[in-house]
């Protein structure tokens, strides 16, 4: 749920209590949700427009969403108020309603059509300079990208959201986002890292008696154990989740869990148990529950295939294939196509087996390309010629192997399994090779251009980007401003509290500043306690406002979290491009303004 309270001159303690209850993440039954929303609405004064808009936003995120009809109605609710609040644009309610609508569209499986509006909502959140909406938007987008298999972009969004949630000190939503981060690692193939995060989250929820969150995390741990091949441990975890939902009389959720349990029973070749569990789930799970419906039919097809009920297996495969295509789940579709080929082989229907295997190979190759597409340009510039040639040779050899394997499949039934194994091995080798090379190159570049302590751009990288922004401003005529700021009396901190505390102060200053800037801005550490912010397309007036907001945020931060009796402020100097040819004169103007701020008593902003 994407909400945050905003300053309001009208006092209403009960409404704010209800609001904080929703925002805390505490599980509330549907009837209690309706009663609280009505109480919230009834308590509002006619001129309390801030809370009236918050009520609309709360309602959108709290609407029933168990069925296709309910989610469609929720989308219609969001659309209705998006029209009402179309102007002024952008606005807080407009952005939040768009995020709400996006989440319901995702749950309906309509993923390909939602990104344009979602990206625009996140851009507007940056324009509004609202860190909570930025965090919510990037967390939602990261979750959807992860579900669709675009892991590198998903991790970038989720890590950004995590930093914002932690800076804003919102532990519940930080943990929800961390759970999505762990899921991304699991889907990316790093189930070990995912499991590490999930076990920490589970303990946190248990210690804080958040039973629903603990149950959700238990289910995610089971998924990671399944990825690691620890099927019996996964079954024990799924059984615990299944019993939890039965006790809560949430029979649809219980059936969803039993589907995952059935998949693990199949992996252990306990086919009769798997068949019984899945057939019980079949009574509850309908086609509008698209994600679980697709895997339920896939697992039922696997059971019937292993029991040599091939005609029945094909019926279930067709249902699963249709559902996977609708929800754009490429990985699930791959499994269905591969099983379909195996079933046709068992029936000695070789043309159909060949067509299914060809579709599997094409689909698997498309998924591999999708996973690596966002890295392609970076790989081309960072891999040397020998490594590129090596990768190309592997790809060419893989294609040749596929062709030879398909020819063999037409002549010899026993070679079908070998073909599938060889294709899978080659794809795994290429993926591992590309991933390791990309990670190594990213590490080298990060070390060269990143400040080791704060993880910001270092002096060299910051000045290089500043020179680039200056050239763009010269050619385009658009404004460009910089903020130079440093920590007041920082030597006193090091001398009295030690360099370890001093380092923690610098890291927190970097974190606060970075969280307040746009994606297009650059924050760098250019000296011991000196930082530089590059603001393309920002004029002096706006830059001064940003600088003032920055020093105010830093001054009001609870520095006693780092050391008792610690208080820290910064002074800032602002300069904007006028006719400078090089970056150095602009830096001198900012430094002069910074010295003026120091002379004026510190903890203030001056400009040149």
MARVOBA-846578 format. One record per atom (N, C-alpha, C): y, x, z; residue in one letter. Coordinates in steps of 0.05 Angstrom, whole numbers, plus 5000, padded with zeros to 4 digits. Each point is the difference from the previous one (the first is absolute). Layout:
BEGIN
YXZa ...
END
This chain:
BEGIN
497650175000x 502449835000x 502550175000x 501949944982x 502350184996x 502549875011x 500650075025x 502449895013x 501350205019x 502549965006x 501450165020x 502549855009x 500650025025x 502349855010x 502650154993x 502149844995x 502650124993x 502249905020x 502150165001x 502249945018x 501149724995x 500549865023x 500949724997x 501849955024x 502449904995x 501949945022x 499249755015x 498349834989x 499249755014x 497550065017x 500149955025x 497850075018x 497949775000x 497550074998x 497849815001x 497550145009x 499750035027x 497850165011x 497349894993x 499649745000x 497449894995x 499250054971x 501949964981x 499350064972x 499350294996x 501450185014x 499450284997x 497350075012x 499249875022x 497450045012x 497849924980x 500349774988x 498149904980x 499850204977x 502350094991x 500150194978x 498450255007x 500650115023x 498650255008x 497049965003x 499249765008x 497149945002x 498750024973x 501349894979x 498950024973x 500050294991x 502250145005x 500250284990x 498250195014x 499049925024x 498350185016x 497250044987x 499349824982x 497450014988x 497849865016x 500749885022x 498049865016x 498849774984x 497349975002x 498649784986x 500849745012x 500749804983x 500749745009x 498449794984x 498849815013x 498549784986x 502049854982x 498949874979x 501749864981x 501749785013x 498849855019x 501549785012x 502350115017x 499550235013x 502250125017x 502250114982x 499250114977x 502050104980x 501949784992x 498849774993x 501749774991x 501849915023x 499049985024x 501649915023x 502350195005x 499550265000x 502050205005x 502250004979x 499249974974x 501950004979x 501949755002x 498849785008x 501649755003x 501950035024x 499050125022x 501750055023x 502350194992x 499450204985x 502050194992x 502249864983x 499149834981x 501949864983x 501749815016x 498849855019x 501549805015x 502050135019x 499650255007x 501850135019x 502550124987x 500250004973x 502150134986x 502549834998x 502350125004x 502649864995x 500549984970x 501649804993x 500549954972x 501550234986x 501450165016x 501550234988x 498650265003x 497550005010x 498450245004x 498550074975x 501550094980x 498850054973x 498050235001x 500550205017x 498250245002x 497249915008x 499849855021x 497349915010x 498849794981x 501749834988x 499049814981x 498550144977x 501250224990x 498650154979x 497550135011x 500150105024x 497650125012x 497849805003x 500749755006x 498049795002x 498649954973x 501550014978x 498949974974x 498150234994x 500850245007x 498350234995x 497550005017x 500249935025x 497749975018x 498049794989x 501149784991x 498349794990x 498450094976x 501450144982x 498650104975x 497650175007x 500450195019x 497850185007x 497849865017x 500649775012x 498249875018x 498549764988x 500549944974x 498749774988x 497050044997x 498449785002x 497150034996x 499350124973x 497950175000x 499350144975x 497050044997x 498549815010x 497150034999x 498849924973x 501449834984x 499049904975x 502050064977x 499049974976x 501750044977x 502449805000x 499449755008x 502149805000x 502150075021x 499250105023x 501950075021x 501850244991x 498850204988x 501550234991x 501949924977x 499149834982x 501849904979x 502449855012x 499549845021x 502149865013x 502050195014x 498950225011x 501750205013x 501850144980x 498950054976x 501650134979x 502349804991x 499349744998x 502049814993x 502249985021x 499350035025x 502050005022x 501950244996x 498950234995x 501650244996x 501949964976x 498949904978x 501649954976x 502349815005x 499549795016x 502049805005x 502550135014x 499450165020x 502250125015x 501250254985x 498550124983x 501150214983x 502249894981x 499549764991x 502149874983x 502449925017x 499649905024x 502249935017x 501750245008x 498750225005x 501450245009x 500250214978x 500249914975x 500350184977x 502550175002x 502149895012x 502550145003x 500949985029x 501350215011x 500550264987x 497550164997x 500050194982x 497750164995x 500850304999x 498550175014x 497649945016x 500849915028x 498149875014x 500449915027x 497450045015x 500150015027x 497750045017x 497949794995x 500849745000x 498149794997x 498750004972x 501650084980x 499050014973x 497850214998x 500450245011x 498150214999x 497449925015x 500449895024x 497649945016x 498349784988x 501349794989x 498549794986x 498550104976x 501250204986x 498650114977x 497550165009x 500350155023x 497750145011x 497849805008x 500849785013x 498249795008x 498549894976x 501449934979x 498849894976x 498150204988x 500750254999x 498350214989x 497350015014x 500149985027x 497550035015x 498149774994x 501149754997x 498349784993x 498950034971x 501650104982x 499150054972x 497750205001x 500250215016x 497950205002x 497449875011x 500349835020x 497649875011x 498749814980x 501649914980x 498849834979x 498850174978x 500350265001x 499050184980x 501850044976x 502549915001x 501950024978x 501650265002x 498650234999x 501250255006x 501750124977x 499249964976x 501350134977x 502849884996x 500649765009x 502549874994x 502150025023x 499350135022x 501849995023x 501750255004x 499450224985x 501350255007x 503050014992x 500749874979x 502950014992x 501749895021x 499349765010x 501649875022x 499850165026x 497650115006x 499750155025x 501650264999x 500050144977x 501650244998x 503049945003x 500849784989x 502949925002x 500749935029x 498249875014x 500549935028x 500350255017x 498350204995x 500250255015x 502650154993x 500750004975x 502650124992x 502349865014x 499949745002x 502149855013x 500150065030x 497650045012x 499950075029x 501550275004x 499750184981x 501550265002x 503049954997x 500749824981x 502949944997x 501249885025x 498449845014x 500949875025x 499850205023x 498850234996x 499650205020x 498749895025x 497949844996x 498549885022x 497350145003x 499850185020x 497550165002x 497549835005x 500349785014x 497649845006x 498949874974x 501849884984x 499149884975x 499050214981x 501250245000x 498950224984x 497250075008x 499650025026x 497350065010x 498049794993x 500849745004x 498249784993x 499349994970x 502150044984x 499549994971x 498250224991x 500450245009x 498350234991x 497249985012x 499849895024x 497349965011x 498449794984x 501449794992x 498649794984x 499250124972x 502050134988x 499350124973x 497850215002x 500150165021x 497850205004x 497349875003x 499949785015x 497549865004x 498949894974x 501749884984x 499249894974x 499150224981x 501650224998x 499250224983x 497350125008x 499650025026x 497450105010x 497749824991x 500449745003x 497949814992x 499450034970x 502150064984x 499650014971x 499150284991x 499850195019x 498950274993x 502050214993x 502649945003x 502150204995x 500750145026x 498350195008x 500050105027x 502450195005x 500750174981x 502150195006x 502749855004x 500649804984x 502449845004x 499849845026x 497649905006x 499649845024x 500650175025x 498950255000x 500450175023x 502950085004x 501550044977x 502950065002x 501549775014x 499449754992x 501349775012x 499249975029x 497450025006x 499149955027x 501050215020x 500150254991x 500950225017x 503049965006x 501649924979x 502849955004x 500449775020x 498549794997x 500149775018x 499350085029x 497950175002x 499250095027x 502250155014x 501450184986x 502250155012x 502249815009x 500649804984x 502149815007x 499249845024x 497649895001x 499149845023x 500150175026x 499250254998x 500050175024x 502850065008x 501850054981x 502850055007x 501349765012x 499349764990x 501149755011x 498749925026x 497950155008x 498549945025x 498849725000x 498549944979x 498649744997x 497050055000x 498850045023x 497250105001x 498049814987x 500349745003x 498049824989x 499850034969x 502449984987x 499950024971x 499550284990x 500750205017x 499250284993x 496950024999x 498749875019x 497150015001x 498749834977x 501349784993x 499049844977x 500250174975x 502250134996x 500450174977x 498150245000x 499550115024x 498150235002x 497249914993x 499349755006x 497549894992x 499749994969x 502249914987x 500050004970x 499850294989x 501350195014x 499950284992x 497150105002x 498649935021x 497250085003x 498349874978x 500549754993x 498549874979x 500450144973x 502550094996x 500550154975x 498450254998x 499950155022x 498450245001x 497049934994x 499149785012x 497249924996x 499549944971x 501849844988x 499649934971x 500350244982x 501650195009x 500450254985x 497650185001x 498149945018x 497650165002x 499950185025x 502149995016x 500250165024x 499549825024x 497549905003x 499349825021x 500150145027x 499650265001x 500150155025x 502749995013x 502150054984x 502849985010x 500649715008x 499149814984x 500549715006x 498749935028x 497650105004x 498649935025x 501450125024x 501150244997x 501550135022x 502349825008x 501649914981x 502349825007x 499049745012x 497949894989x 499149735008x 499050005029x 498650225008x 499050015027x 502350025020x 502150154992x 502450015018x 501349735002x 500349864978x 501149735000x 498449815017x 497450014997x 498249825015x 500450045030x 500150255009x 500350055028x 502749905010x 502150034983x 502749905008x 499949705004x 498849864981x 499949715002x 498349905024x 497850145005x 498349935023x 501650045026x 501350235002x 501550065025x 502249805005x 501249894978x 502249825002x 499149704998x 497349965001x 498849745000x 500949834977x 500350134977x 500749854975x 497349964985x 498649795007x 497349964991x 499849954970x 501949854989x 499849954971x 500550254984x 501950165008x 500550254986x 497650195004x 498950005024x 497650175004x 497749924983x 499749734997x 497849904983x 500450074971x 502649984991x 500550074972x 499450304995x 500850175019x 499550294998x 497050065001x 498649865017x 497150035001x 498749954973x 501049804986x 498949944973x 500750224981x 502450125002x 500850214982x 498450265006x 499350045025x 498350235008x 497249974987x 499049754999x 497549954987x 500150074971x 502249944986x 500350074972x 499950304996x 501350155018x 500050294997x 497350115005x 498549905020x 497350085005x 498249954976x 500549774987x 498549934976x 500550214978x 502650074996x 500650214980x 498750265006x 499650065026x 498750265008x 497049984999x 498949774993x 497149974998x 498749955027x 501549935020x 499049955027x 499649705003x 498049894985x 499849714996x 499249865025x 498150105016x 499249875024x 502349975020x 501650225003x 502449985017x 502049804990x 500249984973x 501849804988x 499149725006x 497449954999x 498949745005x 500649915029x 499750195019x 500649945028x 502949925003x 501850144987x 502849935001x 500649734987x 498849954977x 500449744986x 498949775017x 497850055014x 498849795017x 501949935023x 501450205010x 501949965022x 502449834990x 501050064976x 502149844988x 499149714994x 497649984990x 498849744993x 499949825025x 499050115022x 499849845025x 502849935011x 501950184997x 502849955008x 501049754986x 499749994974x 501149774985x 498549745006x 497450025005x 498549765008x 501149895027x 500550185019x 501149925026x 502749874997x 501650094980x 502649884995x 499949754982x 497549934992x 499649774982x 501450034973x 500250254991x 501150074974x 497750054981x 498849794989x 497450034986x 500450134973x 502349964987x 500450144974x 500150305004x 501550095021x 500250285006x 497250125007x 498549845015x 497350095007x 498350044975x 500249814981x 498550024976x 500950244983x 502650055000x 501050244986x 498750255011x 499850025026x 498850235013x 497150034993x 498649775000x 497150014994x 499450104972x 501949974981x 499750114973x 499950305002x 501850125015x 500050295003x 497450105013x 499149845020x 497550075013x 497649994980x 500149804983x 497949984980x 499950244981x 502450104992x 500050244983x 498750245013x 500450045026x 498850225014x 497049965004x 499149765004x 497249955002x 498650064973x 501349954978x 498950084974x 499750304998x 502150145009x 499850304999x 497750115017x 499249855021x 497750085016x 497449884990x 500149864977x 497749874987x 498849785018x 501649885017x 499149775016x 500749754985x 498549954979x 500949804980x 499849715010x 497849945015x 499749735010x 502349935019x 500750185018x 502249955018x 502649974985x 500450174980x 502549994984x 500249734986x 497849914988x 499949754985x 500749775019x 498949995024x 500549795018x 502949995009x 501250235006x 502750025009x 501949914978x 499550094975x 501849944978x 499849704992x 497649895001x 499749724993x 501449825020x 500150085026x 501549855020x 503050024994x 500950244992x 502950034993x 500749834976x 498149974981x 500549864976x 500849705005x 499149905023x 500749725007x 502949985008x 501250225009x 502849995009x 502050114980x 499350204985x 501850154983x 500149874972x 502449904993x 500449874974x 501650194981x 500349924975x 501250174980x 502950065006x 501449835015x 502950055005x 500350235021x 497950075014x 500050245017x 499150234983x 501750094982x 499250164977x 498750265007x 501250165018x 499050265006x 497250005011x 499549835021x 497449995012x 498049854982x 500949814985x 498349854982x 498850194979x 501650184990x 499050194979x 497850185012x 500550125024x 498050185011x 497549855010x 500349765009x 497749845008x 498149964977x 501149934976x 498349964977x 498950274990x 501550225002x 498950264992x 497750075018x 500249975026x 497850075018x 497649824996x 500549744995x 497749824995x 498650084974x 501550094980x 498850104975x 498350255006x 501050185017x 498550245007x 497449935013x 500149815019x 497549925014x 498049894980x 500849814983x 498249884981x 499050204980x 501650194993x 499150214981x 497850175013x 500450085025x 498050165014x 497449845005x 500349735002x 497649835004x 498849904973x 501150124978x 499149944972x 500549714992x 502049875013x 500949734991x 502350044981x 499550124976x 502150094983x 501749784988x 498849774994x 501649784989x 502049905020x 499149985025x 501949925022x 502150215004x 499250254998x 501950225003x 502249994980x 499349944974x 502049984979x 502149785006x 499049775011x 501949785006x 502150095021x 499050145020x 501950105020x 501950224989x 498950174983x 501750214988x 502349884984x 499449794985x 502149874984x 502349895018x 499249885022x 502149905019x 501650235011x 498650215008x 501450235012x 501950134979x 499050044976x 501650134979x 502549844995x 499849734998x 502449834995x 502050035023x 499050005025x 501850025023x 501450285001x 498550214994x 501250275000x 502150024979x 499649894977x 502050014978x 502549855009x 499649775012x 502449835008x 501750165021x 498750135019x 501550145021x 500750284992x 499350094976x 500750274990x 498850215018x 497549955009x 498650205017x 498250164982x 501050234991x 498650164981x 497550125012x 500150085025x 497750135012x 497749805004x 500649765008x 497949805002x 498949934973x 501749984980x 499149944972x 498050224991x 500650255006x 498250224992x 497249955011x 499949935026x 497449965012x 498549774987x 501549784993x 498749774988x 498950084972x 501650154985x 499150084973x 497650185001x 500050185019x 497750185002x 497549855007x 500249825020x 497749845008x 499049824976x 501949894985x 499349834977x 498350164980x 500850254995x 498450174982x 497250045010x 499850065026x 497350045012x 498349764998x 501149765004x 498549754999x 499049964971x 501850044981x 499149974972x 497850204993x 500250245011x 497850204995x 497449895011x 500149895025x 497549895012x 498949784983x 501749854986x 499149784982x 499350104972x 500350274996x 499550124973x 501849884979x 502349925007x 502049904981x 501950234993x 499250184983x 501450254996x 502849984988x 500449824981x 502849984990x 502049925022x 499149805016x 501849915021x 500450225021x 497850155006x 500250225019x 501950214990x 499950064974x 501850204988x 502949915001x 500549754994x 502749895000x 501150015029x 498449925019x 500950015028x 500650285010x 498350194993x 500450275008x 502550124987x 500449934974x 502450094986x 502549895014x 500049745007x 502349895014x 500450135027x 497850075014x 500250145026x 501350274996x 499150154980x 501150274995x 503049984993x 500749804983x 502949974992x 501649925025x 499049825016x 501549915023x 500350235021x 497850155003x 500250225019x 502050214991x 500050064974x 501850204989x 502949905003x 500549744995x 502749895003x 500950025029x 498249955019x 500750025028x 500750295008x 498550194988x 500550285006x 502750084989x 500749904976x 502650064988x 502349885017x 499549755010x 502149875016x 500550165025x 497850095013x 500450155025x 501650264996x 499750124976x 501350264995x 502649984984x 500749754990x 502249984982x 502750095012x 500449935026x 502550075012x 500250305007x 497750144997x 500150295005x 500150164974x 499749874977x 499650144975x 502350194993x 502549905001x 502250184992x 500250235019x 499549955026x 500250225020x 497850204995x 497649914993x 497850194994x 500650174976x 501349874979x 500550154976x 502050235004x 501949965018x 501950215005x 499150215020x 498149925018x 499250185021x 497450154995x 498249904984x 497550144995x 500650204978x 498850245002x 500350204979x 498249934976x 500450144979x 498649934975x 497050015003x 499150205014x 497150025003x 498849765015x 501349915020x 499049775015x 500149744984x 502149974984x 500249764983x 497750014980x 499550234988x 497850034980x 497349945013x 499750105025x 497549955014x 499549705004x 502149865009x 499849725004x 499449854974x 501450074979x 499649884974x 497150044990x 499050255004x 497350054992x 498049835016x 500649965026x 498249835015x 500049714990x 502549904993x 500249734990x 498649974973x 500350194983x 498749994974x 496950015003x 499150175018x 497250025005x 498949745012x 501749875017x 499249755012x 499649784979x 501949994981x 499849814978x 497550044983x 499450264995x 497650074984x 497549915015x 500050055026x 497749925017x 499549704999x 502349855002x 499849714999x 498749914974x 500950114978x 498949924974x 497150064998x 499250235009x 497250084999x 498349825018x 501149945024x 498549835019x 499749724989x 502049894987x 499749734989x 498049994977x 499850214984x 498050014979x 497250015012x 499750165021x 497450025013x 499249745012x 501949855012x 499449755013x 498849804980x 500850004975x 499049814980x 497050064993x 499250255005x 497250084992x 498150005024x 501050045024x 498250055022x 501049865025x 498449805009x 500849855024x 500450175025x 498350195003x 500050175025x 502550175002x 501450044977x 502450185000x 502549855009x 499849745003x 502449855007x 501250085027x 498350045020x 501050085026x 501250274999x 498850194985x 501050274997x 502850004988x 500449834980x 502749994987x 502149925020x 499549805016x 502049905019x 500650225021x 497950145009x 500450215020x 501750224989x 499450094975x 501550214987x 503049934997x 500549754991x 502849924996x 501550005027x 498649905021x 501349995026x 500650285011x 498150194996x 500350275009x 502450134986x 500249974974x 502250124985x 502749895009x 500149735003x 502549885010x 500850105027x 498150035018x 500650105027x 501050294999x 498750174983x 500850284998x 502850024989x 500649854979x 502750014989x 502149915020x 499449785014x 501949895019x 500550195023x 497850125011x 500350205022x 501650244991x 499450104976x 501450234989x 503049954997x 500649774988x 502949944996x 501449955026x 498749875019x 501349945026x 500550265015x 498150185001x 500450255015x 502250174987x 500150024974x 502050154986x 502849885006x 500249744998x 502649875005x 500950055028x 498249975020x 500850055028x 500950285004x 498750204987x 500750285004x 502850054988x 500549894977x 502650054987x 502349865016x 499449765010x 502049865016x 500750155026x 497950125012x 500450165024x 501850244994x 499550154978x 501650234994x 502949924996x 500549794985x 502849924995x 501449905025x 498449865017x 501249905025x 500850245018x 498350205001x 500650235016x 502550154990x 500450004974x 502250154988x 502749865003x 499949735001x 502549854999x 500649845026x 498250035020x 500349835024x 500550175025x 501949915016x 500550125026x 497649965018x 498950225011x 497549995015x 500249825025x 502250015014x 500349865025x 500449704995x 502049934984x 500849714998x 498749864977x 498650154981x 498849884976x 502049894981x 502650065003x 502049934981x 500150214978x 501749944979x 500550214980x 501350245014x 499250244991x 501350245012x 502650054985x 501450225008x 502650064990x 499950044969x 498050154991x 499850054971x 499749744984x 498249835009x 499549764985x 502449805002x 501249995023x 502349825004x 502350084982x 500750264999x 502250094983x 499349964971x 497550044992x 499249964972x 500349714992x 499249825017x 500349714993x 503049935001x 501550125018x 502949945001x 501450084974x 499250244990x 501250094974x 499349804978x 497549905000x 499249814980x 501649745002x 500449905024x 501649755004x 502950044991x 501050245005x 502850064991x 500249994970x 498150124986x 500050004971x 499949714989x 498349845013x 499849724991x 502649855004x 501350055023x 502649885005x 502150084980x 500050264992x 501950104980x 499649864973x 497549964992x 499449884974x 500349704999x 499449875023x 500049715000x 502649875011x 501550175015x 502449895012x 499549835025x 497550005009x 499349855024x 500650175025x 500449875023x 500750155024x 497650155011x 500650215016x 498050155014x 501250115025x 498749955023x 501150095026x 497950155016x 501050165019x 498150145018x 501049975029x 498050015018x 500650005029x 498850255012x 501750165012x 499150235015x 500349945030x 497750025014x 500149955029x 498350195015x 500850065024x 498350175017x 500149905029x 498150105016x 499749915028x 502250125017x 501349835016x 502150105018x 498750155024x 501350225007x 499150165024x 497050064999x 499050064976x 497150044998x 499150265014x 501750205001x 499350255014x 499549945029x 501549825012x 499649935028x 497349875004x 499149844981x 497349885002x 497950225000x 500150194982x 498150224999x 500150175025x 502450065009x 500350185024x 499049865025x 500649755004x 499449865025x 497249875000x 499149904977x 497549854999x 497850154986x 500750214985x 497950154986x 499949934971x 498950194984x 499949964971x 498049784992x 498049965017x 498149784993x 501449735000x 501749955020x 501549755001x 502050004977x 501250234994x 501950024978x 498749924974x 497550094995x 498649944976x 499549694998x 499349895023x 499449715000x 502649844994x 502350095009x 502549874994x 500550014970x 499650244988x 500450034971x 498249814984x 497449995008x 498149834986x 500949715002x 500949915023x 500949725004x 502549944984x 501950204999x 502449964983x 499349964971x 498150174991x 499049984972x 498849734995x 498349915019x 498649744996x 502049774999x 501949995018x 502049785001x 501650004974x 500950234991x 501750014976x 498449914975x 497550114997x 498449944977x 499449704998x 499549885023x 499249715001x 502349824991x 502550105002x 502449844994x 500950024971x 498850194985x 501050054973x 498249864979x 501149984976x 498649884978x 497950204989x 498249904983x 498150184986x 501450204983x 502349924989x 501450174981x 501750215014x 500449985026x 501550195015x 498350245008x 501250225007x 498650245008x 501150095027x 498250045019x 500850115026x 498750275004x 501650215005x 498950275003x 501150145024x 498350195010x 500950175022x 500950264987x 502650075003x 501150234986x 500750235019x 499649965026x 500650205020x 498549945025x 500650165022x 498649965025x 500149715009x 502549905006x 500349725008x 501749844980x 500250114976x 501849884980x 498449854978x 500849774993x 498749834981x 501949924978x 498949944976x 501749914978x 498749764987x 501649794995x 499149754987x 501449984973x 498449974979x 501049964973x 499949714993x 502349884991x 500249724995x 501049944971x 498250004981x 500849944972x 500949714998x 502049954983x 501149734994x 501249885025x 501050165019x 501349905024x 502850135001x 502149835003x 502750105001x 500750085029x 502450115004x 500750115026x 500149785022x 501149774993x 500249795020x 497249925011x 498249964981x 497349925008x 498650235015x 500550244992x 498750235013x 501050035029x 502649945004x 501150015028x 498649795017x 499649764988x 498649785015x 497250095008x 498650124981x 497350095005x 500050215022x 501850194998x 500250225020x 500649885028x 501849815001x 500749885026x 497549855012x 498649874982x 497649865010x 497950205010x 499850234986x 498150205008x 500750125027x 502550075005x 500750135026x 499749795022x 500649754994x 499749795020x 497149965008x 498249994979x 497149975006x 499050235016x 500850254994x 499150235014x 501049995029x 502549935004x 501250005026x 498649795019x 499149784988x 498849795016x 497050035003x 498850204987x 497150045003x 499450095029x 497749915010x 499250075027x 498850285001x 501750205003x 499250284999x 498450085024x 500049835021x 498450075024x 497049974994x 499349894978x 497250014992x 499150284995x 501850184992x 499450274994x 500350185025x 502249965016x 500350155024x 501949855019x 499450015026x 501749855019x 502950104999x 501949805002x 502850055000x 501150124974x 498349994979x 500950114974x 501749794985x 502350084990x 501649834982x 500850184977x 499949884976x 500650164976x 501749854981x 502150124990x 501749894979x 500250194977x 501249914978x 500550174977x 502849964990x 501150194986x 502549984986x 499550024971x 501649854984x 499549994971x 502550034984x 499750144977x 502250024981x 499249894973x 501749844988x 499449874974x 501850114979x 498850054976x 501650084977x 498849864975x 501849954981x 499149874975x 500950164976x 498549974979x 500650154975x 502649904988x 501750204993x 502549934986x 500050144973x 500350265000x 500050154975x 498450265002x 498450035021x 498550255004x 498050054977x 499850264993x 498150084979x 497450085012x 500150125024x 497650095014x 499849865027x 497750025013x 499649875025x 501550145023x 500450264998x 501150155022x 502749905010x 502049944982x 502549895009x 499749745015x 498149834991x 499649755013x 498850045028x 498250205003x 498950075026x 502250105019x 501950164989x 502250105016x 501849775011x 500449804983x 501649775008x 498649855023x 497349974998x 498549865020x 500050165026x 499750274998x 500150175024x 502749995014x 502149994984x 502749995011x 500349735015x 499049794989x 500149745013x 498450005026x 497750144999x 498350025023x 501450155023x 501450224993x 501550155020x 502249825012x 501249834984x 502049825010x 498849805020x 497649914994x 498649825018x 499450145027x 499250254998x 499550155025x 502650035016x 502250064985x 502550045014x 501149745012x 499149784989x 501049745009x 498449905024x 498250165011x 498549925024x 497149954995x 499050044975x 497249964994x 499249705000x 497549954992x 498949724999x 501949824983x 500950104978x 501749844982x 499750104971x 501449864982x 499850064971x 502850074990x 500250204984x 502550074987x 499450044970x 502049974983x 499550034971x 502250174988x 499350114976x 501950164984x 500349874973x 
END
